[in-house]
Amino acid sequence: MKIIIPMAGMGTRMRPHTLTIPKPLIPLAGKPIVQRLVEGIADIANEQIDEIAFVIGRFGEEVENKLKNIATNLNAKYSIYYQDMAMGTGHAVWCASESLKGNVVVAFADTLFYADFKLETELDGIIWAQKVKNPESFGVITTNNAGIINGFVEKPKKFVSDLAIIGIYYFKEGEKLQKHLQSLIDKDIKGNSEYQLTDVLENMRQEGIRFGVGQVNEWLDCGNKEITVETHAKVLQHNKQEKLISENAKICNSKIILPCYIGDEAVIIDSEIGPNVSVGNNTKIEKSFINNSIVQNKSNIINSKIYNSMIGNFVDVYDMTGNFSVGDYCSLKK
């Protein structure tokens, strides 16, 4: 099985954090978002993951090496494709055409999920969906009485369904997906000025390909800072079985309220941390209270009270109280 991960977007809703790193590589409880995504797919797959193909922008060698390590850790081949212009979801998947062969899962990298089933690969395809309150903001599906998908609509202006596509798709024959993507590009068929994957899915359905509906226990978004902080808390709660507090962390005269992640060589002195907090490697926290927040690597938080926050790498926070979103290499002082 192959996994295709489109992740070329700029992540503008997550700035300032995405000014220095692509959004899918932001760590949640010590692991990048995209790593948690591919591990989740591997958990439900009934077969070995042979290849993970990442569709990215020109992010540089350091980012590509991190992605290579994610694939290698799953004993999978690593491939990189570039999407130099944002031309829609269909175009993003088309960029990985060479890898669209055999069993394929396509998963957009700002989505996490939790499920307790194994992938049923006898179907032609599976589209994962979940009921939402604002279907006009999503691509949605409609189904017949047998649960087979009978329609795809991208961001419907009038209500047709509240089953939103969450951004994870299975195709039994990747070659058929590639053929329809190529036709979309060749014929220059666009919706809302972009090449839409939902148009491809509808064309495949009309050709006779039968798609079932996949359901997950929980769908987690990482679209902006507030939602990512919420998702981070749920990731901690779901992964209590992981080793979340490093043996190399130094914790002195402090209270840790679980669940929390504390990285290697972190130093926590005279502080209260948690619940739902990640503290990155080599970060120092002293005389502070932190809850429901993400603090990345090599930062210093001194004499502060922080909640519902995202703090980047190499950040200094002194004598501050509040809800913050601070990117890398910044300083906050009273």
C-alpha positions as a LaTeX table, in Angstrom:
\begin{tabular}{lrrr}
\hline
Residue & $x$ (\AA) & $y$ (\AA) & $z$ (\AA) \\
\hline
Met1 & 0.00 & 0.00 & 0.00 \\
Lys2 & 1.09 & 3.55 & $-0.75$ \\
Ile3 & 0.27 & 6.72 & 1.15 \\
Ile4 & 0.11 & 10.07 & $-0.63$ \\
Ile5 & 0.39 & 13.13 & 1.64 \\
Pro6 & $-0.34$ & 16.50 & $-0.03$ \\
Met7 & 1.19 & 19.18 & 2.22 \\
Ala8 & 2.39 & 22.00 & $-0.02$ \\
Gly9 & 0.15 & 24.69 & 1.49 \\
Met10 & 1.61 & 27.74 & 3.19 \\
Gly11 & $-0.38$ & 27.29 & 6.40 \\
Thr12 & $-1.23$ & 30.99 & 6.59 \\
Arg13 & $-3.85$ & 30.47 & 9.31 \\
Met14 & $-1.13$ & 29.08 & 11.57 \\
Arg15 & 1.25 & 32.01 & 11.31 \\
Pro16 & 3.61 & 32.96 & 12.90 \\
His17 & 4.44 & 29.28 & 13.54 \\
Thr18 & 4.46 & 28.36 & 9.85 \\
Leu19 & 6.90 & 31.12 & 8.94 \\
Thr20 & 9.76 & 28.79 & 9.88 \\
Ile21 & 8.28 & 25.29 & 9.44 \\
Pro22 & 5.49 & 23.70 & 7.37 \\
Lys23 & 2.35 & 23.20 & 9.46 \\
Pro24 & 2.39 & 19.38 & 9.17 \\
Leu25 & 5.79 & 19.31 & 10.90 \\
Ile26 & 4.62 & 21.20 & 13.99 \\
Pro27 & 5.01 & 18.73 & 16.88 \\
Leu28 & 2.04 & 17.63 & 18.95 \\
Ala29 & 3.16 & 15.78 & 22.10 \\
Gly30 & 6.62 & 15.26 & 20.65 \\
Lys31 & 5.66 & 14.04 & 17.17 \\
Pro32 & 4.99 & 16.09 & 14.03 \\
Ile33 & 1.36 & 16.22 & 12.91 \\
Val34 & 2.17 & 14.38 & 9.66 \\
Gln35 & 3.98 & 11.59 & 11.54 \\
Arg36 & 0.92 & 11.00 & 13.71 \\
Leu37 & $-1.21$ & 10.95 & 10.55 \\
Val38 & 0.82 & 8.30 & 8.70 \\
Glu39 & 1.14 & 6.19 & 11.86 \\
Gly40 & $-2.65$ & 6.31 & 12.21 \\
Ile41 & $-3.07$ & 5.11 & 8.62 \\
Ala42 & $-0.50$ & 2.35 & 9.16 \\
Asp43 & $-2.44$ & 1.19 & 12.23 \\
Ile44 & $-5.65$ & 0.63 & 10.26 \\
Ala45 & $-4.00$ & $-0.80$ & 7.13 \\
Asn46 & $-4.20$ & $-4.52$ & 6.49 \\
Glu47 & $-0.86$ & $-4.58$ & 4.70 \\
Gln48 & 2.65 & $-3.19$ & 4.73 \\
Ile49 & 3.11 & 0.47 & 3.78 \\
Asp50 & 5.48 & 0.26 & 0.81 \\
Glu51 & 5.84 & 3.95 & $-0.01$ \\
Ile52 & 4.98 & 7.34 & 1.47 \\
Ala53 & 4.92 & 10.13 & $-1.11$ \\
Phe54 & 4.90 & 13.71 & 0.14 \\
Val55 & 3.67 & 16.54 & $-2.10$ \\
Ile56 & 5.39 & 19.66 & $-0.82$ \\
Gly57 & 6.52 & 23.16 & $-1.66$ \\
Arg58 & 10.17 & 24.09 & $-1.94$ \\
Phe59 & 10.70 & 23.72 & 1.80 \\
Gly60 & 14.39 & 22.87 & 1.72 \\
Glu61 & 16.68 & 19.96 & 2.58 \\
Glu62 & 16.07 & 19.99 & 6.35 \\
Val63 & 12.31 & 19.53 & 5.91 \\
Glu64 & 12.80 & 16.82 & 3.31 \\
Asn65 & 15.16 & 14.93 & 5.61 \\
Lys66 & 12.54 & 15.01 & 8.39 \\
Leu67 & 9.95 & 13.59 & 6.02 \\
Lys68 & 12.37 & 10.93 & 4.85 \\
Asn69 & 12.90 & 9.85 & 8.46 \\
Ile70 & 9.14 & 9.55 & 9.01 \\
Ala71 & 8.86 & 7.17 & 6.05 \\
Thr72 & 11.98 & 5.23 & 7.04 \\
Asn73 & 10.64 & 4.67 & 10.56 \\
Leu74 & 7.71 & 2.81 & 8.98 \\
Asn75 & 10.08 & 0.79 & 6.74 \\
Ala76 & 8.60 & 2.53 & 3.71 \\
Lys77 & 10.13 & 4.00 & 0.59 \\
Tyr78 & 10.27 & 7.79 & 0.57 \\
Ser79 & 9.23 & 9.96 & $-2.39$ \\
Ile80 & 9.00 & 13.71 & $-2.82$ \\
Tyr81 & 6.92 & 15.61 & $-5.37$ \\
Tyr82 & 6.68 & 19.39 & $-5.67$ \\
Gln83 & 3.57 & 21.51 & $-6.08$ \\
Asp84 & 4.95 & 24.93 & $-6.98$ \\
Met85 & 1.57 & 26.62 & $-7.37$ \\
Ala86 & $-1.55$ & 26.17 & $-5.23$ \\
Met87 & $-3.99$ & 24.90 & $-7.86$ \\
Gly88 & $-6.39$ & 22.82 & $-5.78$ \\
Thr89 & $-6.70$ & 19.45 & $-4.11$ \\
Gly90 & $-6.95$ & 17.56 & $-7.40$ \\
His91 & $-3.79$ & 19.18 & $-8.70$ \\
Ala92 & $-1.95$ & 18.38 & $-5.46$ \\
Val93 & $-2.69$ & 14.66 & $-5.78$ \\
Trp94 & $-1.95$ & 14.73 & $-9.52$ \\
Cys95 & 1.58 & 15.96 & $-8.71$ \\
Ala96 & 2.24 & 12.48 & $-7.26$ \\
Ser97 & 1.00 & 10.69 & $-10.40$ \\
Glu98 & 4.02 & 8.39 & $-10.61$ \\
Ser99 & 3.11 & 6.88 & $-7.23$ \\
Leu100 & $-0.60$ & 6.34 & $-7.97$ \\
Lys101 & $-0.39$ & 2.60 & $-8.51$ \\
Gly102 & $-2.12$ & $-0.26$ & $-6.69$ \\
Asn103 & $-3.68$ & 0.27 & $-3.27$ \\
Val104 & $-3.39$ & 3.94 & $-2.37$ \\
Val105 & $-4.45$ & 6.07 & 0.58 \\
Val106 & $-4.53$ & 9.84 & 0.02 \\
Ala107 & $-4.49$ & 11.87 & 3.24 \\
Phe108 & $-4.23$ & 15.64 & 3.50 \\
Ala109 & $-1.79$ & 16.60 & 6.20 \\
Asp110 & $-3.88$ & 18.93 & 8.37 \\
Thr111 & $-6.13$ & 16.08 & 9.51 \\
Leu112 & $-5.72$ & 13.61 & 12.37 \\
Phe113 & $-8.10$ & 10.81 & 13.27 \\
Tyr114 & $-8.68$ & 8.00 & 15.74 \\
Ala115 & $-10.30$ & 4.75 & 14.67 \\
Asp116 & $-10.62$ & 1.19 & 15.93 \\
Phe117 & $-11.12$ & $-0.73$ & 12.67 \\
Lys118 & $-9.00$ & $-2.28$ & 9.92 \\
Leu119 & $-9.19$ & $-0.97$ & 6.38 \\
Glu120 & $-11.58$ & $-2.99$ & 4.19 \\
Thr121 & $-9.73$ & $-3.21$ & 0.86 \\
Glu122 & $-12.32$ & $-5.23$ & $-1.09$ \\
Leu123 & $-14.21$ & $-2.05$ & $-1.98$ \\
Asp124 & $-13.27$ & 0.07 & $-5.02$ \\
Gly125 & $-12.70$ & 2.98 & $-2.70$ \\
Ile126 & $-13.53$ & 4.50 & 0.67 \\
Ile127 & $-14.11$ & 8.16 & 1.45 \\
Trp128 & $-13.93$ & 9.08 & 5.11 \\
Ala129 & $-16.58$ & 11.54 & 6.24 \\
Gln130 & $-18.14$ & 12.95 & 9.38 \\
Lys131 & $-21.26$ & 14.95 & 10.14 \\
Val132 & $-20.65$ & 18.67 & 10.59 \\
Lys133 & $-22.74$ & 21.70 & 11.49 \\
Asn134 & $-21.41$ & 23.84 & 8.61 \\
Pro135 & $-21.33$ & 21.64 & 5.49 \\
Glu136 & $-21.08$ & 24.70 & 3.23 \\
Ser137 & $-17.42$ & 24.94 & 4.30 \\
Phe138 & $-16.52$ & 21.42 & 3.13 \\
Gly139 & $-16.75$ & 18.97 & 0.30 \\
Val140 & $-19.69$ & 16.69 & 1.17 \\
Ile141 & $-21.06$ & 13.34 & 0.08 \\
Thr142 & $-24.52$ & 11.88 & $-0.38$ \\
Thr143 & $-25.31$ & 8.17 & $-0.10$ \\
Asn144 & $-28.00$ & 5.70 & $-1.17$ \\
Asn145 & $-29.88$ & 3.35 & 1.15 \\
Ala146 & $-27.09$ & 0.79 & 0.90 \\
Gly147 & $-24.52$ & 3.30 & 2.13 \\
Ile148 & $-22.83$ & 3.65 & $-1.27$ \\
Ile149 & $-21.84$ & 7.18 & $-2.21$ \\
Asn150 & $-24.04$ & 8.61 & $-4.97$ \\
Gly151 & $-22.81$ & 12.18 & $-5.11$ \\
Phe152 & $-19.98$ & 14.61 & $-4.30$ \\
Val153 & $-20.48$ & 18.35 & $-3.90$ \\
Glu154 & $-17.73$ & 20.86 & $-3.15$ \\
Lys155 & $-18.79$ & 23.52 & $-0.59$ \\
Pro156 & $-22.51$ & 23.42 & $-1.42$ \\
Lys157 & $-24.29$ & 26.76 & $-1.29$ \\
Lys158 & $-27.58$ & 24.96 & $-0.65$ \\
Phe159 & $-27.92$ & 22.06 & 1.79 \\
Val160 & $-27.49$ & 18.62 & 0.22 \\
Ser161 & $-25.75$ & 16.72 & 3.02 \\
Asp162 & $-23.97$ & 17.23 & 6.32 \\
Leu163 & $-21.47$ & 14.42 & 5.71 \\
Ala164 & $-18.20$ & 16.29 & 5.22 \\
Ile165 & $-15.18$ & 14.67 & 3.60 \\
Ile166 & $-12.41$ & 14.75 & 6.19 \\
Gly167 & $-9.52$ & 14.52 & 3.73 \\
Ile168 & $-8.66$ & 10.79 & 3.81 \\
Tyr169 & $-9.38$ & 8.53 & 0.82 \\
Tyr170 & $-8.68$ & 4.91 & $-0.15$ \\
Phe171 & $-8.43$ & 3.71 & $-3.76$ \\
Lys172 & $-8.09$ & 0.05 & $-4.65$ \\
Glu173 & $-6.59$ & 0.94 & $-8.03$ \\
Gly174 & $-4.49$ & 4.07 & $-7.95$ \\
Glu175 & $-4.13$ & 3.87 & $-11.72$ \\
Lys176 & $-7.82$ & 4.74 & $-12.17$ \\
Leu177 & $-7.45$ & 7.76 & $-9.90$ \\
Gln178 & $-4.42$ & 8.89 & $-11.91$ \\
Lys179 & $-6.30$ & 8.51 & $-15.20$ \\
His180 & $-9.16$ & 10.72 & $-14.02$ \\
Leu181 & $-6.79$ & 13.29 & $-12.51$ \\
Gln182 & $-4.93$ & 13.50 & $-15.79$ \\
Ser183 & $-8.21$ & 13.99 & $-17.67$ \\
Leu184 & $-9.17$ & 16.81 & $-15.31$ \\
Ile185 & $-5.86$ & 18.58 & $-15.93$ \\
Asp186 & $-5.87$ & 17.96 & $-19.69$ \\
Lys187 & $-9.42$ & 19.29 & $-20.06$ \\
Asp188 & $-8.73$ & 22.17 & $-17.68$ \\
Ile189 & $-11.84$ & 21.44 & $-15.61$ \\
Lys190 & $-11.90$ & 23.70 & $-12.57$ \\
Gly191 & $-14.26$ & 24.43 & $-9.72$ \\
Asn192 & $-13.85$ & 27.70 & $-7.83$ \\
Ser193 & $-10.81$ & 28.40 & $-10.07$ \\
Glu194 & $-9.00$ & 25.24 & $-8.92$ \\
Tyr195 & $-8.71$ & 21.57 & $-9.86$ \\
Gln196 & $-10.96$ & 19.86 & $-7.32$ \\
Leu197 & $-10.53$ & 16.29 & $-6.14$ \\
Thr198 & $-14.30$ & 16.07 & $-5.62$ \\
Asp199 & $-14.78$ & 16.53 & $-9.39$ \\
Val200 & $-12.47$ & 13.58 & $-10.00$ \\
Leu201 & $-14.33$ & 11.44 & $-7.46$ \\
Glu202 & $-17.68$ & 12.27 & $-9.09$ \\
Asn203 & $-16.32$ & 11.33 & $-12.54$ \\
Met204 & $-15.03$ & 8.04 & $-11.15$ \\
Arg205 & $-18.40$ & 7.34 & $-9.52$ \\
Gln206 & $-20.22$ & 7.98 & $-12.79$ \\
Glu207 & $-17.87$ & 5.53 & $-14.51$ \\
Gly208 & $-19.10$ & 2.83 & $-12.13$ \\
Ile209 & $-16.51$ & 2.90 & $-9.35$ \\
Arg210 & $-18.28$ & 2.23 & $-6.05$ \\
Phe211 & $-17.18$ & 4.20 & $-3.02$ \\
Gly212 & $-18.14$ & 3.28 & 0.52 \\
Val213 & $-18.16$ & 5.65 & 3.48 \\
Gly214 & $-15.51$ & 5.35 & 6.15 \\
Gln215 & $-16.22$ & 6.51 & 9.68 \\
Val216 & $-13.73$ & 7.35 & 12.40 \\
Asn217 & $-14.20$ & 7.66 & 16.13 \\
Glu218 & $-12.79$ & 11.15 & 16.15 \\
Trp219 & $-11.69$ & 13.69 & 13.54 \\
Leu220 & $-9.16$ & 16.28 & 14.67 \\
Asp221 & $-8.30$ & 19.42 & 12.75 \\
Cys222 & $-5.10$ & 21.49 & 12.87 \\
Gly223 & $-6.35$ & 24.46 & 10.87 \\
Asn224 & $-5.45$ & 27.35 & 13.17 \\
Lys225 & $-3.86$ & 28.03 & 16.54 \\
Glu226 & $-7.02$ & 27.66 & 18.66 \\
Ile227 & $-8.08$ & 24.41 & 16.98 \\
Thr228 & $-4.54$ & 23.03 & 17.11 \\
Val229 & $-4.34$ & 23.64 & 20.86 \\
Glu230 & $-7.63$ & 21.73 & 21.26 \\
Thr231 & $-6.35$ & 18.91 & 19.05 \\
His232 & $-3.10$ & 18.77 & 21.00 \\
Ala233 & $-5.04$ & 18.20 & 24.24 \\
Lys234 & $-6.96$ & 15.32 & 22.64 \\
Val235 & $-3.74$ & 13.80 & 21.28 \\
Leu236 & $-2.27$ & 13.78 & 24.78 \\
Gln237 & $-5.42$ & 12.19 & 26.18 \\
His238 & $-5.48$ & 9.52 & 23.46 \\
Asn239 & $-1.80$ & 8.63 & 23.80 \\
Lys240 & $-1.38$ & 8.16 & 27.52 \\
Gln241 & 0.23 & 4.81 & 26.77 \\
Glu242 & 3.17 & 6.55 & 25.08 \\
Lys243 & 6.24 & 7.45 & 27.10 \\
Leu244 & 5.42 & 11.13 & 27.41 \\
Ile245 & 7.84 & 12.31 & 30.10 \\
Ser246 & 11.53 & 11.92 & 29.28 \\
Glu247 & 13.82 & 10.28 & 31.80 \\
Asn248 & 16.34 & 12.98 & 30.89 \\
Ala249 & 14.06 & 15.83 & 31.96 \\
Lys250 & 14.95 & 17.64 & 35.18 \\
Ile251 & 11.90 & 18.35 & 37.33 \\
Cys252 & 12.53 & 20.07 & 40.65 \\
Asn253 & 9.98 & 21.16 & 43.25 \\
Ser254 & 7.27 & 21.19 & 40.59 \\
Lys255 & 3.82 & 19.70 & 40.03 \\
Ile256 & 3.03 & 17.92 & 36.76 \\
Ile257 & $-0.69$ & 17.43 & 36.12 \\
Leu258 & $-1.16$ & 14.71 & 33.51 \\
Pro259 & $-1.49$ & 14.30 & 30.63 \\
Cys260 & 1.68 & 16.14 & 29.66 \\
Tyr261 & 4.60 & 15.63 & 27.30 \\
Ile262 & 8.03 & 16.68 & 28.57 \\
Gly263 & 10.97 & 16.35 & 26.21 \\
Asp264 & 14.64 & 15.49 & 26.60 \\
Glu265 & 16.75 & 17.78 & 28.76 \\
Ala266 & 13.77 & 19.97 & 29.65 \\
Val267 & 14.20 & 21.76 & 32.98 \\
Ile268 & 11.19 & 22.57 & 35.15 \\
Ile269 & 11.78 & 24.34 & 38.47 \\
Asp270 & 9.28 & 25.64 & 41.04 \\
Ser271 & 6.43 & 25.41 & 38.55 \\
Glu272 & 3.04 & 23.83 & 37.89 \\
Ile273 & 2.63 & 22.26 & 34.45 \\
Gly274 & $-0.57$ & 20.78 & 33.02 \\
Pro275 & $-2.90$ & 19.41 & 32.23 \\
Asn276 & $-2.56$ & 19.18 & 28.43 \\
Val277 & 0.89 & 20.71 & 28.08 \\
Ser278 & 3.84 & 19.83 & 25.85 \\
Val279 & 7.31 & 21.04 & 26.81 \\
Gly280 & 9.92 & 20.61 & 24.10 \\
Asn281 & 13.53 & 19.47 & 24.30 \\
Asn282 & 15.96 & 21.72 & 26.19 \\
Thr283 & 13.23 & 24.13 & 27.25 \\
Lys284 & 13.52 & 25.73 & 30.69 \\
Ile285 & 10.50 & 26.68 & 32.79 \\
Glu286 & 10.92 & 28.34 & 36.15 \\
Lys287 & 8.44 & 29.82 & 38.65 \\
Ser288 & 5.61 & 29.50 & 36.13 \\
Phe289 & 2.13 & 28.05 & 35.66 \\
Ile290 & 1.28 & 26.55 & 32.26 \\
Asn291 & $-1.83$ & 24.66 & 31.16 \\
Asn292 & $-3.40$ & 23.61 & 27.85 \\
Ser293 & $-0.43$ & 24.83 & 25.82 \\
Ile294 & 2.33 & 23.77 & 23.42 \\
Val295 & 5.88 & 24.96 & 24.15 \\
Gln296 & 8.51 & 23.93 & 21.61 \\
Asn297 & 12.28 & 23.41 & 21.91 \\
Lys298 & 15.00 & 25.53 & 23.52 \\
Ser299 & 12.66 & 28.16 & 24.94 \\
Asn300 & 12.68 & 29.86 & 28.33 \\
Ile301 & 9.57 & 30.68 & 30.35 \\
Ile302 & 10.26 & 32.45 & 33.60 \\
Asn303 & 7.83 & 33.79 & 36.21 \\
Ser304 & 4.83 & 33.58 & 33.86 \\
Lys305 & 1.29 & 32.22 & 33.69 \\
Ile306 & 0.42 & 30.80 & 30.28 \\
Tyr307 & $-2.75$ & 29.08 & 29.07 \\
Asn308 & $-4.27$ & 28.05 & 25.70 \\
Ser309 & $-1.03$ & 29.06 & 24.00 \\
Met310 & 1.45 & 28.04 & 21.32 \\
Ile311 & 5.05 & 29.02 & 21.99 \\
Gly312 & 7.66 & 28.32 & 19.32 \\
Asn313 & 11.35 & 27.42 & 19.39 \\
Phe314 & 14.03 & 29.69 & 20.90 \\
Val315 & 11.42 & 31.89 & 22.57 \\
Asp316 & 11.94 & 33.85 & 25.80 \\
Val317 & 8.91 & 34.69 & 27.96 \\
Tyr318 & 9.47 & 36.66 & 31.16 \\
Asp319 & 6.93 & 37.97 & 33.67 \\
Met320 & 3.93 & 37.50 & 31.36 \\
Thr321 & 0.36 & 36.31 & 31.90 \\
Gly322 & $-2.09$ & 35.36 & 29.17 \\
Asn323 & $-3.01$ & 33.43 & 26.03 \\
Phe324 & $-0.20$ & 33.71 & 23.47 \\
Ser325 & 0.74 & 32.64 & 19.94 \\
Val326 & 4.47 & 33.29 & 19.61 \\
Gly327 & 6.65 & 32.17 & 16.72 \\
Asp328 & 10.29 & 31.11 & 16.75 \\
Tyr329 & 13.08 & 33.43 & 17.92 \\
Cys330 & 10.80 & 35.91 & 19.69 \\
Ser331 & 10.85 & 37.46 & 23.13 \\
Leu332 & 8.02 & 38.53 & 25.42 \\
Lys333 & 8.87 & 40.64 & 28.42 \\
Lys334 & 6.71 & 42.76 & 30.69 \\
\hline
\end{tabular}
